[in-house]
Amino acid sequence: MRRKTPRYLLPAIVVFAMVYSVSVYVAQQIESLATVVLAPMLRPVTEVPVISAPQFLIFDMNTGAVIVEQNADTIVPIASVTKLFAAATALENYDMQATTSVAWSDLAGDGGAGKLSFGQTYTYRDLLFPLLIESSNDAAEVLARVTDNNLVRDMNSWASTTGATNTTFTDVSGFNDGNVSTAADIKLLLTDTFSNRHHIFDITTLAQYIGPYTGWLNNNPVAGELGYRGGKNGYTVAANRTLAAVFDETIGGHTYTLGYVILGSENIKTDFETLRQFINNSATN
């Protein structure tokens, strides 16, 4: 005759299994946290690399520590890097499911990037894709119009809350040379956007996106680089070529998430590659 299992035994086994599972999970989380905490800070580099851009700054996105910089407090036009912060502000302050139709006035500005046409209807969310992927000034004009240009006001208000006191936005696209900032200010704006409005960065990592009427291709020259976490480039005559981007870098056996800000470049891809190689060869932890 087989013995019956005591009634208390099965509940005890279930409780043990649950406690064990929770213990394993907690141990894994502690190990993961320890890995992050124990990763040594990168030391600032005193030597400054030679590139065409007169202003640049590279920093640790997690700690805020600056690794290398040059003329980081010089106020200059930032071109379409503006669009990254316009998108972040729109996402935070406006209903992304609201819709609007493209007006003729939206298409009267400079450039046809984004391939928007009169009468097409988009959600505000739809417009973020041509704005960020193809740097569409037309999409920027639509967002400015539907917000009664309050979007620009909101961009400036948000910038001030981050401590970016040398930043001024005058339009949504960055085409106006009154859109100015410093590499140090962009560091603050980039960090806040990456931490609190990460969906914007997710969009900028897309190689392409198919919208309701057409598709858009990413025209950021560094978007295909290994470790790219997102960002925005720009160009105007006054600003020359600009970039604010985030990359994962492995240095000394540890992975760091670094922010790159480059302003006034003659060749953004070449300057970025030079800075990246410099950091990987010179930064120590």
C-alpha positions as CSV (number, residue, x, y, z in Angstrom):
1,M,0.0,0.0,0.0
2,R,1.5,3.4,-1.1
3,R,1.9,6.1,1.4
4,K,-0.1,9.3,0.9
5,T,1.8,12.5,0.4
6,P,1.2,14.7,3.5
7,R,-1.1,17.5,2.7
8,Y,1.4,20.2,3.8
9,L,4.2,18.9,1.5
10,L,2.9,20.1,-1.9
11,P,2.2,23.7,-0.7
12,A,5.6,23.7,0.9
13,I,7.2,22.6,-2.4
14,V,5.3,25.3,-4.3
15,V,6.4,28.0,-1.8
16,F,10.0,26.8,-2.0
17,A,10.0,26.9,-5.8
18,M,8.6,30.5,-5.7
19,V,11.1,31.6,-3.2
20,Y,13.9,30.0,-5.2
21,S,12.8,31.7,-8.4
22,V,12.5,35.1,-6.8
23,S,16.0,34.6,-5.2
24,V,17.5,33.7,-8.5
25,Y,15.9,36.8,-10.2
26,V,17.1,39.1,-7.4
27,A,20.6,37.7,-7.6
28,Q,20.6,38.3,-11.4
29,Q,19.4,41.9,-10.9
30,I,22.1,42.5,-8.3
31,E,24.8,41.1,-10.5
32,S,23.6,43.2,-13.4
33,L,23.5,46.3,-11.2
34,A,26.9,45.5,-9.8
35,T,28.3,45.3,-13.3
36,V,27.0,48.8,-14.1
37,V,28.1,50.3,-10.7
38,L,31.6,48.7,-10.9
39,A,32.3,49.8,-14.4
40,P,35.0,52.4,-13.8
41,M,34.5,56.0,-15.0
42,L,36.3,57.0,-18.1
43,R,39.0,59.5,-17.4
44,P,39.1,62.9,-19.2
45,V,41.5,63.1,-22.0
46,T,43.8,66.2,-22.0
47,E,45.0,65.8,-25.5
48,V,42.6,67.2,-28.1
49,P,42.3,65.5,-31.5
50,V,42.5,67.6,-34.7
51,I,39.4,67.6,-36.8
52,S,37.7,70.2,-39.1
53,A,35.0,71.0,-36.5
54,P,35.9,73.9,-34.2
55,Q,33.4,72.8,-31.5
56,F,32.9,69.3,-30.2
57,L,32.2,67.4,-27.0
58,I,32.2,63.7,-26.1
59,F,30.7,62.6,-22.8
60,D,29.4,59.6,-20.8
61,M,25.6,59.5,-21.1
62,N,25.2,57.7,-17.8
63,T,27.4,59.8,-15.6
64,G,27.6,63.1,-17.5
65,A,31.4,63.0,-17.3
66,V,33.0,64.9,-20.2
67,I,35.8,62.9,-21.8
68,V,37.1,65.5,-24.3
69,E,35.9,68.8,-25.5
70,Q,36.9,71.9,-27.5
71,N,35.2,75.3,-27.5
72,A,32.1,73.6,-25.9
73,D,30.7,76.9,-24.6
74,T,30.8,78.8,-28.0
75,I,27.3,79.7,-29.2
76,V,26.8,78.7,-32.8
77,P,23.9,77.8,-35.2
78,I,23.0,74.1,-34.9
79,A,21.0,73.5,-38.1
80,S,18.7,70.5,-38.2
81,V,19.9,69.1,-34.9
82,T,17.1,71.4,-33.9
83,K,14.6,68.8,-35.2
84,L,15.6,66.2,-32.6
85,F,14.6,68.6,-29.8
86,A,11.5,69.7,-31.7
87,A,10.3,66.1,-32.0
88,A,11.1,65.5,-28.3
89,T,9.0,68.5,-27.3
90,A,6.1,67.7,-29.6
91,L,6.0,64.1,-28.2
92,E,5.9,65.5,-24.6
93,N,3.3,68.3,-25.2
94,Y,0.9,67.4,-28.0
95,D,-1.5,64.6,-28.9
96,M,0.4,62.4,-31.3
97,Q,-2.8,60.8,-32.6
98,A,-4.2,64.1,-33.7
99,T,-4.4,64.5,-37.5
100,T,-3.9,67.3,-40.0
101,S,-3.7,67.8,-43.7
102,V,-0.7,69.3,-45.5
103,A,-1.4,72.9,-46.6
104,W,0.3,74.8,-49.4
105,S,2.0,77.1,-46.9
106,D,3.7,74.0,-45.4
107,L,5.4,73.3,-48.7
108,A,6.6,76.9,-49.4
109,G,9.8,76.6,-47.4
110,D,13.3,75.4,-48.4
111,G,13.8,71.8,-49.6
112,G,11.4,69.0,-50.5
113,A,12.8,66.3,-48.2
114,G,10.1,64.1,-46.8
115,K,8.1,64.1,-50.0
116,L,4.9,65.5,-48.4
117,S,2.2,66.7,-50.8
118,F,-0.7,69.1,-50.5
119,G,-3.8,67.5,-49.0
120,Q,-2.2,64.4,-47.5
121,T,-3.4,63.6,-44.0
122,Y,-1.0,62.6,-41.3
123,T,-1.1,62.1,-37.6
124,Y,1.4,64.2,-35.6
125,R,3.2,60.9,-34.9
126,D,3.5,60.2,-38.6
127,L,5.2,63.5,-39.1
128,L,8.0,62.6,-36.7
129,F,9.3,60.1,-39.2
130,P,10.1,62.4,-42.2
131,L,11.1,65.1,-39.7
132,L,13.8,62.9,-38.1
133,I,14.7,60.3,-40.8
134,E,14.9,62.6,-43.9
135,S,15.1,65.9,-42.0
136,S,12.0,67.2,-43.7
137,N,11.5,71.0,-43.3
138,D,8.0,70.5,-44.7
139,A,7.1,68.2,-41.8
140,A,8.6,70.8,-39.4
141,E,6.4,73.5,-41.0
142,V,3.3,71.3,-40.5
143,L,4.1,70.8,-36.8
144,A,4.7,74.5,-36.4
145,R,1.4,75.4,-38.0
146,V,-0.8,73.0,-36.1
147,T,0.6,74.1,-32.8
148,D,0.2,77.8,-33.7
149,N,4.0,78.0,-33.4
150,N,3.7,77.3,-29.7
151,L,6.0,74.3,-30.3
152,V,8.9,76.8,-30.6
153,R,7.9,78.4,-27.3
154,D,7.7,75.0,-25.7
155,M,11.1,74.0,-27.0
156,N,12.6,77.1,-25.4
157,S,10.8,76.5,-22.1
158,W,12.0,72.9,-22.0
159,A,15.6,73.9,-22.9
160,S,15.7,76.3,-19.9
161,T,14.5,73.6,-17.5
162,T,17.5,71.4,-18.5
163,G,19.9,74.3,-17.8
164,A,20.7,74.9,-21.5
165,T,20.7,78.7,-20.9
166,N,22.8,79.4,-24.1
167,T,20.2,77.8,-26.4
168,T,17.6,79.6,-28.4
169,F,15.1,78.1,-30.8
170,T,13.5,80.3,-33.5
171,D,11.8,77.7,-35.7
172,V,11.1,73.9,-35.7
173,S,13.4,73.0,-38.6
174,G,16.7,74.6,-37.7
175,F,16.8,76.3,-41.1
176,N,16.8,79.7,-39.4
177,D,20.3,80.7,-38.2
178,G,18.7,82.0,-35.0
179,N,18.6,78.4,-33.8
180,V,21.7,78.5,-31.7
181,S,23.3,76.5,-28.9
182,T,26.6,75.2,-27.5
183,A,28.1,71.8,-27.4
184,A,27.8,71.9,-23.6
185,D,24.1,72.8,-23.9
186,I,23.4,70.1,-26.4
187,K,24.9,67.6,-24.0
188,L,22.1,68.6,-21.5
189,L,19.4,68.4,-24.2
190,L,20.7,65.1,-25.6
191,T,20.8,63.5,-22.2
192,D,17.3,64.6,-21.2
193,T,15.9,63.4,-24.6
194,F,17.7,60.0,-24.4
195,S,16.5,59.4,-20.8
196,N,12.9,60.7,-20.9
197,R,11.8,60.6,-24.6
198,H,13.6,57.6,-25.9
199,H,11.0,56.9,-28.6
200,I,12.6,59.8,-30.5
201,F,15.9,58.0,-30.6
202,D,14.2,54.8,-31.7
203,I,12.9,56.6,-34.8
204,T,16.3,57.9,-35.7
205,T,17.8,54.4,-35.7
206,L,15.5,53.2,-38.5
207,A,17.1,52.7,-41.8
208,Q,13.7,53.4,-43.4
209,Y,10.1,53.7,-42.6
210,I,7.0,53.3,-44.8
211,G,4.4,55.9,-44.1
212,P,0.7,56.1,-45.3
213,Y,1.7,57.6,-48.7
214,T,5.4,57.1,-49.2
215,G,8.6,55.8,-47.6
216,W,11.5,57.7,-46.0
217,L,15.2,56.7,-45.9
218,N,17.6,57.7,-43.1
219,N,20.0,60.3,-44.4
220,N,22.2,60.5,-41.3
221,P,25.8,59.8,-42.4
222,V,26.6,57.9,-39.2
223,A,23.4,56.0,-38.8
224,G,24.9,52.8,-40.2
225,E,27.9,52.8,-37.8
226,L,28.2,50.0,-35.3
227,G,26.8,50.8,-31.9
228,Y,24.6,53.7,-33.1
229,R,21.8,54.4,-30.6
230,G,20.3,57.4,-32.4
231,G,20.7,61.1,-33.1
232,K,20.4,63.8,-35.7
233,N,22.6,65.6,-38.2
234,G,22.2,68.9,-39.9
235,Y,23.5,71.4,-42.4
236,T,23.1,75.1,-43.3
237,V,25.7,77.5,-44.7
238,A,26.1,79.3,-41.4
239,A,26.1,76.2,-39.2
240,N,28.1,74.0,-41.6
241,R,27.6,70.3,-40.7
242,T,26.4,69.4,-37.3
243,L,25.8,66.2,-35.3
244,A,24.3,65.1,-32.0
245,A,24.4,61.3,-31.6
246,V,24.7,58.5,-29.1
247,F,26.9,55.4,-29.5
248,D,27.7,52.3,-27.4
249,E,31.5,52.0,-27.1
250,T,33.5,49.1,-25.6
251,I,36.5,50.4,-23.8
252,G,38.7,48.4,-21.4
253,G,36.3,45.5,-21.4
254,H,33.3,47.7,-20.4
255,T,30.5,49.1,-22.5
256,Y,29.9,52.8,-22.2
257,T,27.1,54.8,-23.8
258,L,28.7,58.0,-25.1
259,G,27.2,61.2,-26.5
260,Y,29.0,62.9,-29.5
261,V,28.3,66.5,-30.3
262,I,30.1,68.0,-33.3
263,L,29.4,71.5,-34.6
264,G,30.7,73.4,-37.6
265,S,32.2,70.4,-39.3
266,E,33.4,70.4,-42.9
267,N,32.9,66.6,-43.1
268,I,30.8,65.1,-40.3
269,K,31.4,61.5,-41.1
270,T,35.2,61.9,-41.2
271,D,35.3,64.0,-38.1
272,F,33.1,61.5,-36.2
273,E,35.3,58.6,-37.3
274,T,38.4,60.5,-36.1
275,L,36.9,61.3,-32.8
276,R,35.6,57.8,-32.3
277,Q,39.0,56.3,-33.1
278,F,40.6,58.8,-30.8
279,I,38.3,57.9,-27.9
280,N,38.8,54.2,-28.4
281,N,42.6,54.6,-28.4
282,S,43.0,57.3,-25.8
283,A,40.2,57.0,-23.2
284,T,41.1,54.9,-20.2
285,N,39.1,53.7,-17.2
